[in-house]
Amino acid sequence: METILAPSSVGISELKSNPAAVLAASGDQAVAILNRNKPVGYILTAAAWEKIHEQLEDKEILGLAKSRMADGKKPVRVSLDDL
């Protein structure tokens, strides 16, 4: 049995009949699309996708900051007013 990585799921035929209703009912959470009770995909609202994208960008920026802090160079202090 495959793991469903979403709080809700919908059959592919139900999704085909009314995709807008499925997205509206999702509450900005992922919805697993099932075909013969197996997950074949996931759908997200635009708001949910934007949130995930922002989190990925934040993680990338954090990694960059950590690598710069570990490069052995002396940090330069600045105030927000100077920027």
URFEN-V720687 format. One record per backbone hydrogen bond with DSSP energy under -1.0 kcal/mol. NH is the residue of the N-H (numbers start at 1). CO is the residue of the C=O. Records with the same first field share a line. If there is no record, write none. Layout:
# URFEN-V720687
NH = CO, CO
This chain:
# URFEN-V720687
10 = 32
12 = 34
15 = 11
16 = 12
17 = 13
18 = 14
22 = 18
23 = 19
24 = 20
25 = 21
31 = 43
32 = 8
33 = 41
34 = 10
35 = 38
40 = 33
41 = 33
43 = 31
49 = 45
50 = 46
51 = 47
52 = 48
53 = 49
54 = 50
55 = 51
56 = 52
57 = 53
58 = 54
59 = 55
60 = 56
61 = 57
62 = 58
63 = 59
64 = 60
65 = 61
66 = 62
67 = 63
68 = 64
69 = 65
70 = 66
